[in-house]
Amino acid sequence: MENDGRSMRERMLAGDPYLADDPELGELHLRAMDLVAAYNPCSARDPREQRRRAAALGRVGRLRRAHRNIIFA
């Protein structure tokens, strides 16, 4: 892969080819999994807790359930 000065994250966000085993992307993936683990146990009966946890994510869509089935090979 040609080195054009961009990080793998920058390439990924631009929709260009990138290496998924990049350490920065690996760390972002682990952070995302931590947020999923923290958010998912939230009770649907406690809207205050849902809002608090959603704030940690920055934004939560209508579905309001994060998924863990992302696998990096």
ChimeraX attribute file (.defattr): number of C-alpha atoms within 10 A of each C-alpha:
attribute: neighborCount
match mode: 1-to-1
recipient: residues
	/A:1	6
	/A:2	6
	/A:3	7
	/A:4	7
	/A:5	8
	/A:6	10
	/A:7	15
	/A:8	20
	/A:9	18
	/A:10	12
	/A:11	15
	/A:12	15
	/A:13	11
	/A:14	10
	/A:15	9
	/A:16	10
	/A:17	12
	/A:18	18
	/A:19	13
	/A:20	14
	/A:21	11
	/A:22	12
	/A:23	12
	/A:24	13
	/A:25	17
	/A:26	13
	/A:27	11
	/A:28	12
	/A:29	15
	/A:30	12
	/A:31	12
	/A:32	16
	/A:33	17
	/A:34	12
	/A:35	16
	/A:36	17
	/A:37	14
	/A:38	14
	/A:39	20
	/A:40	16
	/A:41	10
	/A:42	18
	/A:43	11
	/A:44	11
	/A:45	8
	/A:46	9
	/A:47	11
	/A:48	12
	/A:49	14
	/A:50	18
	/A:51	14
	/A:52	12
	/A:53	19
	/A:54	18
	/A:55	11
	/A:56	12
	/A:57	14
	/A:58	7
	/A:59	11
	/A:60	15
	/A:61	8
	/A:62	6
	/A:63	6
	/A:64	13
	/A:65	13
	/A:66	15
	/A:67	11
	/A:68	12
	/A:69	7
	/A:70	8
	/A:71	6
	/A:72	9
	/A:73	5
